[in-house]
Amino acid sequence: MTLTDSILVLFITALLAWAIYDELILPHRNGKPLLTLPLLRRSRVDATIFVGLLVILIYNNVTNNGTSLTTWLLCALSLLAIYLFWIRVPKIIFKAQGFYYSSVWIEYNRIKEMNLSEDGVLVVQLEQRRVLIRVKNIDDLEKIYKFMVKN
């Protein structure tokens, strides 16, 4: 196994571990999920560029008679990237003591104020930063509001 193959295995393992953590482990940390809502996806331009570069690398490896292991590892990395950037749905998970947004735990007592912008973005002001929550369905903002008032 070459250094390139070792690095590819390392990246595939890291991305796969993060995907498993995000989908299976994260919802069960810090208590039972009380409300889970899908979010809008961020720009897919970066993901398209990344997958395009991987396709170019696969093509170069095949045309230059590279090892088949490298080709398969590049294919696995591109499939994992397609899953992470296009198939997986980002979500916000509300718990009793706080919520997970982009895999980051935010406790409710850190929230200083909340505002709703005109274009349907919930702005949560923390101590030193703002969190912009863009929900997929505009009706989910009402669910968030009712959940926050209730808890």
N, C-alpha and C positions, 0 to 999 in steps of 0.2 A: 504494500500500500504506500503510495507516494504521499508527500506532504500535502499536495492539493486534495487528495482523497481524504486524508485525515481531517483537514480543515472543513471540508464539505460535510463529513460525518458529524463533526462538532457542531456546525451550524444547524444541521437537520435535527440533531438531538436536542439542541437548545430550543429551537422553534417548536418542536413537537412537545417538549416538556412544558413550555409556556402555554401552548394550545390546550393541553390536557388540564393544566392548573386553572386556566381561565374558564373552561367549560364545566369541569367536574368538581374541582376542589373549592374554588373561590365562592360559589353560591352557598357553601355549607360552613364557611368560616364566620366567626362572630355572631352566631345564632342562626335562627331559621329565617329564610327570606320572607318578608311580609308583602312585598310588592316588587315585581320585576317588569321593566318596560323596555321595549326596543328603542334604540336611538338611531338617528340618521348617520349614515356612513360619512366619513371624511372623504376628502378628495381621493379619487382612485388614480390620479395621474402618476404619483410615485410608484404605486403598485404596478401599473402598466409598464412603466419604464423598467422596473426591476425584473418583471417576468419577460419583457422583451430582451433585456440583456442576457437572461438565462437561456432564452431560445437561441440567441446568437452564439453563446458559449457551447450549447449542445451541437449546433450546426458546425462550428469550428472543430469541435472534438471529433465528430463523425467524419468530416471531410479530410481531416489530417490524420486519420487512422489512430485516434487516441484510444485509450483503454475503454473497454465496455463498462467497467466499474465506474469510471468517472462519468460516462454518459448516463448510467442509471442513477447515480447520486445527483446529478444535475436535474434529471427528470423528477426525482423525488422532491428535491428542493423547490422546483417550480410548481409541482402539485400542492405542496404544503403552502407555498405563497398564494396560490389561487384560493385555497381554502381560507386562509387567514384574511385575505383582503377582499374576497368577493362572496364567499359562501357564508362565513361566520357573521352573525348579526351582533353588533355591539349593543350592550344593554347596561342599564342602571339598576342596581339591586338595593332596595331599601330594607334595612333591618331595624331592630328595636332601638339600638344605640347610635346608628349612623347609616351611611350608605356607601356602596362601592360605585365609583365612576372611573372608567378607564383603568380598572384593576387597582385603584387607589382608595384606601379606606378614609372616609371623612366623617368625623363625629358631628352630631347635631350641635353640640355646644360650641363648635368652632365657627358656626355660621353667624355672621354679624347682621346681614340683611339679605333679602331676596327681592328681586324685581323681575317683571315680565316685560320684555321688549316688544315693540310693535310687530315684529316679524315672527313672534312665537318662540323666542329663545328665553329660557329661564336663566337668569343671571344670579348666581349664588356668590355673595361676597364673603370670603374667609378673612383671616387675620391679615394676610399679606398678598393674596391673589384672588382672582375671580375665576369661577368655574362657569362655563357656558354650556348649558344642557339643551341640546337640540333633539327633541323627541320626534319619532317617526310620525305619529298621529297627534294632531293638535288636541284631540280630546284627552290624551294622556296627561296634559298639563293640569286638567281639572282633577284627575286621579291623584296626581302629586300633591296638589293643593289640599285636597280632602285628607290625604294621608298625613301631611305635615300638621294640619290643624288637629286631627284626631290624636296624633302621638306627640 
